[in-house]
Amino acid sequence: MVWAAFGHNYRSELVVFPAKRDDNGVKKPFRLDAKSYVQRCLSKVVPDLLARNMTLVQDGARSHAAGSTIAYLK
């Protein structure tokens, strides 16, 4: 799974999430929780967006709408 922010004259670095494997070595789908989203994604782009007076727009993904994510953005 990958994540990036983009907009008019703006492009963030690409964030690549590693594949997870169970105890038998079988690849599991990556699930992005709110804590990881804030740490790995938002903390890297929000300061830059604020400095540029840009607005962050997200969709309704669970990690985007989580209370901890909303609190971070406030």
N, C-alpha and C positions, 0 to 999 in steps of 0.2 A: 504494500500500500504506500502511496505517496501523497504528499500534501504540498500546496504552494498557494501564495496569495498573488493576485495580479490585478492590474487596473491600468488606467490611462497613464502612461509614462512611469509605471511601477511594476516591478517583478521581484518577488522574494526569492530567496534560495529554496531549492527543492528539499523537502524533508522526506527521507526514505525510512519507513518503519520495517524493522527486521521481521522475517517470518518466524513464527513460533512453532515449536514442535512438542508433541506430547512425550511421555516417558518411553514410548516405543519408536520415537523418531519420526512419527507421522506428522506432516505439516498441518497446522491448525490455522483457521482464519484469524487474522489480526483484528482485534477489537480495540478501538480507540476510546478510552474513557476520558472523562473531563479533566482529570489530573494530568494525564499524559498530553492532552490537547493543549492545555495552558502551558505546561513546561516545554514541550517540544516545538510547538507552533506559535501560539500567540505571544509568548514572551520574547520571541525573536523578531516579530514584525510590528507589534503594537507601538513600541517606543519610536520606531521609524515612521509609522503612519501618523502618530501624534506630532512629530517634528515637522512633517510635511503638511499638516492640517488636512489629512485625508480621512475618509470614513470607511470603517470596516463593515462589510455586508456579509452575513452568513445565511446558510439555509437552515432548515429545521432539524438537522442531525442531533441526536441525543447529546453528544458531547458539546455541541454548540449551544444548546438550550439549557444545559445543566445549571443549577443554582450557583455552583462554584465558578463556572465560566462567566456567568452574568456578574457575579460579585467582582471577579478579576477585572472585567471590562469597565465597571463603574469606577 
